[in-house]
Amino acid sequence: MIQAIFKNPTFLVLAMPGWAKTTFIVRGVGSYMIVRTRFVSDSLFQQPDYCLSENNE
């Protein structure tokens, strides 16, 4: 099951159980960033440890 969490109007956070401490932040345009996060609770996240972006703007 995939949880969809909207943290920002332009960002969609997909929290996938099984992918330990990993979330995918997907932009509407198709560009995406893979953000490594720490789990605070069920659906709350702290600041990402690091961020990989497909295109650095």
PDB file of N, CA, C, O and CB in Angstrom:
ATOM      1  N   MET A   1       0.838  -1.200   0.000  1.00  0.00           N
ATOM      2  CA  MET A   1       0.000   0.000   0.000  1.00  0.00           C
ATOM      3  C   MET A   1       0.872   1.249   0.000  1.00  0.00           C
ATOM      4  O   MET A   1       1.900   1.299   0.675  1.00  0.00           O
ATOM      5  CB  MET A   1      -0.947   0.006   1.219  1.00  0.00           C
ATOM      6  N   ILE A   2       0.458   2.242  -0.752  1.00  0.00           N
ATOM      7  CA  ILE A   2       1.228   3.481  -0.839  1.00  0.00           C
ATOM      8  C   ILE A   2       0.444   4.620  -0.211  1.00  0.00           C
ATOM      9  O   ILE A   2      -0.713   4.859  -0.559  1.00  0.00           O
ATOM     10  CB  ILE A   2       1.579   3.810  -2.305  1.00  0.00           C
ATOM     11  N   GLN A   3       1.085   5.324   0.721  1.00  0.00           N
ATOM     12  CA  GLN A   3       0.437   6.469   1.344  1.00  0.00           C
ATOM     13  C   GLN A   3       0.800   7.737   0.587  1.00  0.00           C
ATOM     14  O   GLN A   3       1.973   7.993   0.311  1.00  0.00           O
ATOM     15  CB  GLN A   3       0.838   6.587   2.830  1.00  0.00           C
ATOM     16  N   ALA A   4      -0.205   8.522   0.256  1.00  0.00           N
ATOM     17  CA  ALA A   4       0.038   9.798  -0.414  1.00  0.00           C
ATOM     18  C   ALA A   4      -0.114  10.923   0.600  1.00  0.00           C
ATOM     19  O   ALA A   4      -1.184  11.101   1.183  1.00  0.00           O
ATOM     20  CB  ALA A   4      -0.934   9.998  -1.615  1.00  0.00           C
ATOM     21  N   ILE A   5       0.946  11.673   0.805  1.00  0.00           N
ATOM     22  CA  ILE A   5       0.929  12.747   1.792  1.00  0.00           C
ATOM     23  C   ILE A   5       1.307  14.057   1.110  1.00  0.00           C
ATOM     24  O   ILE A   5       2.409  14.186   0.575  1.00  0.00           O
ATOM     25  CB  ILE A   5       1.895  12.437   2.971  1.00  0.00           C
ATOM     26  N   PHE A   6       0.401  15.024   1.128  1.00  0.00           N
ATOM     27  CA  PHE A   6       0.699  16.320   0.526  1.00  0.00           C
ATOM     28  C   PHE A   6       1.281  17.256   1.585  1.00  0.00           C
ATOM     29  O   PHE A   6       0.560  17.745   2.455  1.00  0.00           O
ATOM     30  CB  PHE A   6      -0.576  16.939  -0.112  1.00  0.00           C
ATOM     31  N   LYS A   7       2.598  17.503   1.503  1.00  0.00           N
ATOM     32  CA  LYS A   7       3.244  18.395   2.462  1.00  0.00           C
ATOM     33  C   LYS A   7       3.359  19.799   1.883  1.00  0.00           C
ATOM     34  O   LYS A   7       3.530  20.771   2.618  1.00  0.00           O
ATOM     35  CB  LYS A   7       4.634  17.861   2.851  1.00  0.00           C
ATOM     36  N   ASN A   8       3.262  19.896   0.552  1.00  0.00           N
ATOM     37  CA  ASN A   8       3.403  21.170  -0.136  1.00  0.00           C
ATOM     38  C   ASN A   8       2.554  21.110  -1.393  1.00  0.00           C
ATOM     39  O   ASN A   8       2.489  20.060  -2.031  1.00  0.00           O
ATOM     40  CB  ASN A   8       4.899  21.482  -0.473  1.00  0.00           C
ATOM     41  N   PRO A   9       1.893  22.212  -1.772  1.00  0.00           N
ATOM     42  CA  PRO A   9       0.994  22.207  -2.931  1.00  0.00           C
ATOM     43  C   PRO A   9       1.641  21.693  -4.212  1.00  0.00           C
ATOM     44  O   PRO A   9       0.954  21.151  -5.078  1.00  0.00           O
ATOM     45  CB  PRO A   9       0.476  23.590  -3.168  1.00  0.00           C
ATOM     46  N   THR A  10       2.959  21.859  -4.340  1.00  0.00           N
ATOM     47  CA  THR A  10       3.617  21.449  -5.574  1.00  0.00           C
ATOM     48  C   THR A  10       4.376  20.138  -5.415  1.00  0.00           C
ATOM     49  O   THR A  10       5.027  19.674  -6.351  1.00  0.00           O
ATOM     50  CB  THR A  10       4.561  22.532  -6.038  1.00  0.00           C
ATOM     51  N   PHE A  11       4.291  19.547  -4.241  1.00  0.00           N
ATOM     52  CA  PHE A  11       5.026  18.314  -4.002  1.00  0.00           C
ATOM     53  C   PHE A  11       4.106  17.213  -3.502  1.00  0.00           C
ATOM     54  O   PHE A  11       3.215  17.461  -2.689  1.00  0.00           O
ATOM     55  CB  PHE A  11       6.148  18.550  -3.005  1.00  0.00           C
ATOM     56  N   LEU A  12       4.321  16.005  -3.985  1.00  0.00           N
ATOM     57  CA  LEU A  12       3.573  14.846  -3.520  1.00  0.00           C
ATOM     58  C   LEU A  12       4.544  13.865  -2.884  1.00  0.00           C
ATOM     59  O   LEU A  12       5.475  13.391  -3.535  1.00  0.00           O
ATOM     60  CB  LEU A  12       2.787  14.179  -4.684  1.00  0.00           C
ATOM     61  N   VAL A  13       4.326  13.564  -1.622  1.00  0.00           N
ATOM     62  CA  VAL A  13       5.222  12.654  -0.916  1.00  0.00           C
ATOM     63  C   VAL A  13       4.600  11.271  -0.869  1.00  0.00           C
ATOM     64  O   VAL A  13       3.496  11.095  -0.353  1.00  0.00           O
ATOM     65  CB  VAL A  13       5.522  13.165   0.512  1.00  0.00           C
ATOM     66  N   LEU A  14       5.305  10.298  -1.405  1.00  0.00           N
ATOM     67  CA  LEU A  14       4.825   8.928  -1.365  1.00  0.00           C
ATOM     68  C   LEU A  14       5.630   8.151  -0.332  1.00  0.00           C
ATOM     69  O   LEU A  14       6.825   7.913  -0.508  1.00  0.00           O
ATOM     70  CB  LEU A  14       4.923   8.262  -2.762  1.00  0.00           C
ATOM     71  N   ALA A  15       4.962   7.763   0.742  1.00  0.00           N
ATOM     72  CA  ALA A  15       5.631   6.980   1.772  1.00  0.00           C
ATOM     73  C   ALA A  15       5.347   5.505   1.517  1.00  0.00           C
ATOM     74  O   ALA A  15       4.218   5.043   1.683  1.00  0.00           O
ATOM     75  CB  ALA A  15       5.162   7.403   3.199  1.00  0.00           C
ATOM     76  N   MET A  16       6.368   4.781   1.118  1.00  0.00           N
ATOM     77  CA  MET A  16       6.171   3.383   0.782  1.00  0.00           C
ATOM     78  C   MET A  16       6.722   2.485   1.886  1.00  0.00           C
ATOM     79  O   MET A  16       7.937   2.416   2.071  1.00  0.00           O
ATOM     80  CB  MET A  16       6.838   3.055  -0.558  1.00  0.00           C
ATOM     81  N   PRO A  17       5.849   1.796   2.624  1.00  0.00           N
ATOM     82  CA  PRO A  17       6.294   0.858   3.650  1.00  0.00           C
ATOM     83  C   PRO A  17       7.147  -0.240   3.024  1.00  0.00           C
ATOM     84  O   PRO A  17       6.789  -0.782   1.979  1.00  0.00           O
ATOM     85  CB  PRO A  17       5.087   0.247   4.390  1.00  0.00           C
ATOM     86  N   GLY A  18       8.273  -0.571   3.654  1.00  0.00           N
ATOM     87  CA  GLY A  18       9.167  -1.564   3.078  1.00  0.00           C
ATOM     88  C   GLY A  18      10.421  -0.898   2.528  1.00  0.00           C
ATOM     89  O   GLY A  18      11.502  -1.488   2.522  1.00  0.00           O
ATOM     90  N   TRP A  19      10.264   0.330   2.070  1.00  0.00           N
ATOM     91  CA  TRP A  19      11.423   1.114   1.665  1.00  0.00           C
ATOM     92  C   TRP A  19      11.856   1.910   2.887  1.00  0.00           C
ATOM     93  O   TRP A  19      11.406   3.035   3.100  1.00  0.00           O
ATOM     94  CB  TRP A  19      11.101   2.055   0.436  1.00  0.00           C
ATOM     95  N   ALA A  20      12.722   1.324   3.673  1.00  0.00           N
ATOM     96  CA  ALA A  20      13.038   1.858   4.988  1.00  0.00           C
ATOM     97  C   ALA A  20      13.524   3.298   4.932  1.00  0.00           C
ATOM     98  O   ALA A  20      14.506   3.624   4.265  1.00  0.00           O
ATOM     99  CB  ALA A  20      14.077   0.999   5.652  1.00  0.00           C
ATOM    100  N   LYS A  21      12.804   4.148   5.653  1.00  0.00           N
ATOM    101  CA  LYS A  21      13.184   5.548   5.807  1.00  0.00           C
ATOM    102  C   LYS A  21      13.432   6.248   4.480  1.00  0.00           C
ATOM    103  O   LYS A  21      14.274   7.143   4.400  1.00  0.00           O
ATOM    104  CB  LYS A  21      14.413   5.648   6.660  1.00  0.00           C
ATOM    105  N   THR A  22      12.714   5.854   3.442  1.00  0.00           N
ATOM    106  CA  THR A  22      12.895   6.488   2.141  1.00  0.00           C
ATOM    107  C   THR A  22      11.566   6.989   1.616  1.00  0.00           C
ATOM    108  O   THR A  22      10.577   6.257   1.616  1.00  0.00           O
ATOM    109  CB  THR A  22      13.529   5.515   1.141  1.00  0.00           C
ATOM    110  N   THR A  23      11.538   8.235   1.169  1.00  0.00           N
ATOM    111  CA  THR A  23      10.321   8.778   0.570  1.00  0.00           C
ATOM    112  C   THR A  23      10.644   9.318  -0.809  1.00  0.00           C
ATOM    113  O   THR A  23      11.768   9.751  -1.064  1.00  0.00           O
ATOM    114  CB  THR A  23       9.702   9.885   1.462  1.00  0.00           C
ATOM    115  N   PHE A  24       9.670   9.295  -1.692  1.00  0.00           N
ATOM    116  CA  PHE A  24       9.846   9.849  -3.017  1.00  0.00           C
ATOM    117  C   PHE A  24       9.023  11.120  -3.132  1.00  0.00           C
ATOM    118  O   PHE A  24       7.802  11.096  -2.975  1.00  0.00           O
ATOM    119  CB  PHE A  24       9.448   8.830  -4.104  1.00  0.00           C
ATOM    120  N   ILE A  25       9.693  12.222  -3.406  1.00  0.00           N
ATOM    121  CA  ILE A  25       8.982  13.480  -3.600  1.00  0.00           C
ATOM    122  C   ILE A  25       8.854  13.720  -5.100  1.00  0.00           C
ATOM    123  O   ILE A  25       9.850  13.894  -5.802  1.00  0.00           O
ATOM    124  CB  ILE A  25       9.720  14.671  -2.894  1.00  0.00           C
ATOM    125  N   VAL A  26       7.612  13.727  -5.577  1.00  0.00           N
ATOM    126  CA  VAL A  26       7.369  13.797  -7.012  1.00  0.00           C
ATOM    127  C   VAL A  26       6.769  15.144  -7.380  1.00  0.00           C
ATOM    128  O   VAL A  26       5.771  15.572  -6.800  1.00  0.00           O
ATOM    129  CB  VAL A  26       6.443  12.658  -7.462  1.00  0.00           C
ATOM    130  N   ARG A  27       7.381  15.802  -8.341  1.00  0.00           N
ATOM    131  CA  ARG A  27       6.837  17.062  -8.818  1.00  0.00           C
ATOM    132  C   ARG A  27       5.785  16.794  -9.883  1.00  0.00           C
ATOM    133  O   ARG A  27       5.788  15.748 -10.533  1.00  0.00           O
ATOM    134  CB  ARG A  27       7.953  17.968  -9.371  1.00  0.00           C
ATOM    135  N   GLY A  28       4.896  17.747 -10.048  1.00  0.00           N
ATOM    136  CA  GLY A  28       3.833  17.591 -11.034  1.00  0.00           C
ATOM    137  C   GLY A  28       4.366  17.551 -12.457  1.00  0.00           C
ATOM    138  O   GLY A  28       3.753  16.936 -13.329  1.00  0.00           O
ATOM    139  N   VAL A  29       5.501  18.199 -12.704  1.00  0.00           N
ATOM    140  CA  VAL A  29       6.033  18.278 -14.059  1.00  0.00           C
ATOM    141  C   VAL A  29       6.718  16.986 -14.471  1.00  0.00           C
ATOM    142  O   VAL A  29       6.994  16.782 -15.653  1.00  0.00           O
ATOM    143  CB  VAL A  29       7.005  19.435 -14.174  1.00  0.00           C
ATOM    144  N   GLY A  30       6.992  16.120 -13.520  1.00  0.00           N
ATOM    145  CA  GLY A  30       7.614  14.848 -13.859  1.00  0.00           C
ATOM    146  C   GLY A  30       9.010  14.721 -13.270  1.00  0.00           C
ATOM    147  O   GLY A  30       9.515  13.611 -13.097  1.00  0.00           O
ATOM    148  N   SER A  31       9.633  15.850 -12.962  1.00  0.00           N
ATOM    149  CA  SER A  31      10.929  15.794 -12.306  1.00  0.00           C
ATOM    150  C   SER A  31      10.749  15.273 -10.893  1.00  0.00           C
ATOM    151  O   SER A  31       9.716  15.514 -10.269  1.00  0.00           O
ATOM    152  CB  SER A  31      11.609  17.181 -12.297  1.00  0.00           C
ATOM    153  N   TYR A  32      11.733  14.567 -10.388  1.00  0.00           N
ATOM    154  CA  TYR A  32      11.558  14.003  -9.059  1.00  0.00           C
ATOM    155  C   TYR A  32      12.832  14.115  -8.234  1.00  0.00           C
ATOM    156  O   TYR A  32      13.933  14.217  -8.774  1.00  0.00           O
ATOM    157  CB  TYR A  32      11.129  12.552  -9.158  1.00  0.00           C
ATOM    158  N   MET A  33      12.666  14.095  -6.947  1.00  0.00           N
ATOM    159  CA  MET A  33      13.792  14.074  -6.033  1.00  0.00           C
ATOM    160  C   MET A  33      13.599  12.929  -5.050  1.00  0.00           C
ATOM    161  O   MET A  33      12.504  12.732  -4.523  1.00  0.00           O
ATOM    162  CB  MET A  33      13.938  15.427  -5.291  1.00  0.00           C
ATOM    163  N   ILE A  34      14.664  12.176  -4.808  1.00  0.00           N
ATOM    164  CA  ILE A  34      14.598  11.110  -3.817  1.00  0.00           C
ATOM    165  C   ILE A  34      15.183  11.649  -2.522  1.00  0.00           C
ATOM    166  O   ILE A  34      16.358  12.011  -2.455  1.00  0.00           O
ATOM    167  CB  ILE A  34      15.361   9.824  -4.297  1.00  0.00           C
ATOM    168  N   VAL A  35      14.349  11.697  -1.506  1.00  0.00           N
ATOM    169  CA  VAL A  35      14.778  12.295  -0.249  1.00  0.00           C
ATOM    170  C   VAL A  35      14.825  11.240   0.844  1.00  0.00           C
ATOM    171  O   VAL A  35      13.845  10.539   1.097  1.00  0.00           O
ATOM    172  CB  VAL A  35      13.843  13.444   0.154  1.00  0.00           C
ATOM    173  N   ARG A  36      15.962  11.143   1.475  1.00  0.00           N
ATOM    174  CA  ARG A  36      16.140  10.223   2.590  1.00  0.00           C
ATOM    175  C   ARG A  36      15.675  10.931   3.852  1.00  0.00           C
ATOM    176  O   ARG A  36      16.144  12.030   4.151  1.00  0.00           O
ATOM    177  CB  ARG A  36      17.630   9.750   2.717  1.00  0.00           C
ATOM    178  N   THR A  37      14.765  10.324   4.592  1.00  0.00           N
ATOM    179  CA  THR A  37      14.225  10.989   5.768  1.00  0.00           C
ATOM    180  C   THR A  37      14.255  10.080   6.980  1.00  0.00           C
ATOM    181  O   THR A  37      14.437   8.868   6.864  1.00  0.00           O
ATOM    182  CB  THR A  37      12.810  11.456   5.505  1.00  0.00           C
ATOM    183  N   ARG A  38      14.075  10.680   8.139  1.00  0.00           N
ATOM    184  CA  ARG A  38      13.926   9.913   9.370  1.00  0.00           C
ATOM    185  C   ARG A  38      12.456   9.948   9.756  1.00  0.00           C
ATOM    186  O   ARG A  38      11.801  10.982   9.632  1.00  0.00           O
ATOM    187  CB  ARG A  38      14.833  10.479  10.520  1.00  0.00           C
ATOM    188  N   PHE A  39      11.942   8.822  10.221  1.00  0.00           N
ATOM    189  CA  PHE A  39      10.547   8.777  10.615  1.00  0.00           C
ATOM    190  C   PHE A  39      10.381   9.295  12.035  1.00  0.00           C
ATOM    191  O   PHE A  39      11.013   8.797  12.967  1.00  0.00           O
ATOM    192  CB  PHE A  39      10.001   7.356  10.495  1.00  0.00           C
ATOM    193  N   VAL A  40       9.529  10.294  12.190  1.00  0.00           N
ATOM    194  CA  VAL A  40       9.221  10.827  13.512  1.00  0.00           C
ATOM    195  C   VAL A  40       8.038  10.060  14.089  1.00  0.00           C
ATOM    196  O   VAL A  40       8.069   9.600  15.231  1.00  0.00           O
ATOM    197  CB  VAL A  40       8.916  12.352  13.447  1.00  0.00           C
ATOM    198  N   SER A  41       6.992   9.932  13.270  1.00  0.00           N
ATOM    199  CA  SER A  41       5.840   9.134  13.670  1.00  0.00           C
ATOM    200  C   SER A  41       5.269   8.496  12.413  1.00  0.00           C
ATOM    201  O   SER A  41       5.986   8.338  11.424  1.00  0.00           O
ATOM    202  CB  SER A  41       4.760  10.003  14.415  1.00  0.00           C
ATOM    203  N   ASP A  42       3.997   8.127  12.432  1.00  0.00           N
ATOM    204  CA  ASP A  42       3.401   7.433  11.293  1.00  0.00           C
ATOM    205  C   ASP A  42       3.526   8.224   9.997  1.00  0.00           C
ATOM    206  O   ASP A  42       3.888   7.659   8.965  1.00  0.00           O
ATOM    207  CB  ASP A  42       1.946   7.142  11.570  1.00  0.00           C
ATOM    208  N   SER A  43       3.233   9.518  10.033  1.00  0.00           N
ATOM    209  CA  SER A  43       3.228  10.294   8.790  1.00  0.00           C
ATOM    210  C   SER A  43       3.946  11.632   8.937  1.00  0.00           C
ATOM    211  O   SER A  43       3.734  12.546   8.141  1.00  0.00           O
ATOM    212  CB  SER A  43       1.800  10.531   8.333  1.00  0.00           C
ATOM    213  N   LEU A  44       4.792  11.744   9.951  1.00  0.00           N
ATOM    214  CA  LEU A  44       5.539  12.991  10.137  1.00  0.00           C
ATOM    215  C   LEU A  44       7.008  12.742   9.849  1.00  0.00           C
ATOM    216  O   LEU A  44       7.560  11.710  10.232  1.00  0.00           O
ATOM    217  CB  LEU A  44       5.351  13.550  11.574  1.00  0.00           C
ATOM    218  N   PHE A  45       7.632  13.686   9.176  1.00  0.00           N
ATOM    219  CA  PHE A  45       9.029  13.527   8.810  1.00  0.00           C
ATOM    220  C   PHE A  45       9.854  14.709   9.309  1.00  0.00           C
ATOM    221  O   PHE A  45       9.375  15.842   9.374  1.00  0.00           O
ATOM    222  CB  PHE A  45       9.170  13.380   7.292  1.00  0.00           C
ATOM    223  N   GLN A  46      11.116  14.414   9.662  1.00  0.00           N
ATOM    224  CA  GLN A  46      12.047  15.487  10.006  1.00  0.00           C
ATOM    225  C   GLN A  46      12.687  15.989   8.713  1.00  0.00           C
ATOM    226  O   GLN A  46      12.286  15.600   7.616  1.00  0.00           O
ATOM    227  CB  GLN A  46      13.139  14.994  11.027  1.00  0.00           C
ATOM    228  N   GLN A  47      13.679  16.853   8.856  1.00  0.00           N
ATOM    229  CA  GLN A  47      14.409  17.327   7.688  1.00  0.00           C
ATOM    230  C   GLN A  47      15.171  16.158   7.065  1.00  0.00           C
ATOM    231  O   GLN A  47      15.708  15.318   7.786  1.00  0.00           O
ATOM    232  CB  GLN A  47      15.379  18.482   8.069  1.00  0.00           C
ATOM    233  N   PRO A  48      15.223  16.096   5.729  1.00  0.00           N
ATOM    234  CA  PRO A  48      15.909  15.003   5.044  1.00  0.00           C
ATOM    235  C   PRO A  48      17.407  15.010   5.339  1.00  0.00           C
ATOM    236  O   PRO A  48      18.016  16.068   5.496  1.00  0.00           O
ATOM    237  CB  PRO A  48      15.673  15.095   3.539  1.00  0.00           C
ATOM    238  N   ASP A  49      17.997  13.804   5.411  1.00  0.00           N
ATOM    239  CA  ASP A  49      19.434  13.687   5.631  1.00  0.00           C
ATOM    240  C   ASP A  49      20.196  14.214   4.415  1.00  0.00           C
ATOM    241  O   ASP A  49      21.177  14.945   4.546  1.00  0.00           O
ATOM    242  CB  ASP A  49      19.823  12.218   5.921  1.00  0.00           C
ATOM    243  N   TYR A  50      19.726  13.830   3.244  1.00  0.00           N
ATOM    244  CA  TYR A  50      20.309  14.368   2.019  1.00  0.00           C
ATOM    245  C   TYR A  50      19.282  14.278   0.906  1.00  0.00           C
ATOM    246  O   TYR A  50      18.242  13.636   1.055  1.00  0.00           O
ATOM    247  CB  TYR A  50      21.608  13.611   1.634  1.00  0.00           C
ATOM    248  N   CYS A  51      19.579  14.919  -0.201  1.00  0.00           N
ATOM    249  CA  CYS A  51      18.585  14.987  -1.275  1.00  0.00           C
ATOM    250  C   CYS A  51      19.257  14.782  -2.632  1.00  0.00           C
ATOM    251  O   CYS A  51      20.267  15.415  -2.939  1.00  0.00           O
ATOM    252  CB  CYS A  51      17.841  16.343  -1.244  1.00  0.00           C
ATOM    253  N   LEU A  52      18.684  13.892  -3.435  1.00  0.00           N
ATOM    254  CA  LEU A  52      19.182  13.677  -4.785  1.00  0.00           C
ATOM    255  C   LEU A  52      18.158  14.220  -5.767  1.00  0.00           C
ATOM    256  O   LEU A  52      16.990  13.832  -5.743  1.00  0.00           O
ATOM    257  CB  LEU A  52      19.468  12.170  -5.051  1.00  0.00           C
ATOM    258  N   SER A  53      18.602  15.114  -6.621  1.00  0.00           N
ATOM    259  CA  SER A  53      17.665  15.741  -7.553  1.00  0.00           C
ATOM    260  C   SER A  53      18.026  15.390  -8.989  1.00  0.00           C
ATOM    261  O   SER A  53      19.201  15.321  -9.352  1.00  0.00           O
ATOM    262  CB  SER A  53      17.654  17.267  -7.365  1.00  0.00           C
ATOM    263  N   GLU A  54      16.996  15.169  -9.796  1.00  0.00           N
ATOM    264  CA  GLU A  54      17.216  14.814 -11.197  1.00  0.00           C
ATOM    265  C   GLU A  54      17.775  15.999 -11.978  1.00  0.00           C
ATOM    266  O   GLU A  54      18.634  15.838 -12.845  1.00  0.00           O
ATOM    267  CB  GLU A  54      15.912  14.328 -11.838  1.00  0.00           C
ATOM    268  N   ASN A  55      17.273  17.189 -11.659  1.00  0.00           N
ATOM    269  CA  ASN A  55      17.809  18.395 -12.288  1.00  0.00           C
ATOM    270  C   ASN A  55      17.939  19.496 -11.240  1.00  0.00           C
ATOM    271  O   ASN A  55      16.950  19.924 -10.645  1.00  0.00           O
ATOM    272  CB  ASN A  55      16.903  18.859 -13.465  1.00  0.00           C
ATOM    273  N   ASN A  56      19.170  19.945 -11.026  1.00  0.00           N
ATOM    274  CA  ASN A  56      19.402  20.974 -10.012  1.00  0.00           C
ATOM    275  C   ASN A  56      19.072  22.343 -10.579  1.00  0.00           C
ATOM    276  O   ASN A  56      19.678  22.791 -11.552  1.00  0.00           O
ATOM    277  CB  ASN A  56      20.861  20.937  -9.513  1.00  0.00           C
ATOM    278  N   GLU A  57      18.101  23.001  -9.957  1.00  0.00           N
ATOM    279  CA  GLU A  57      17.695  24.318 -10.450  1.00  0.00           C
ATOM    280  C   GLU A  57      18.271  25.403  -9.557  1.00  0.00           C
ATOM    281  O   GLU A  57      18.046  26.588  -9.801  1.00  0.00           O
ATOM    282  CB  GLU A  57      16.156  24.434 -10.515  1.00  0.00           C
TER     283      GLU A  57
END
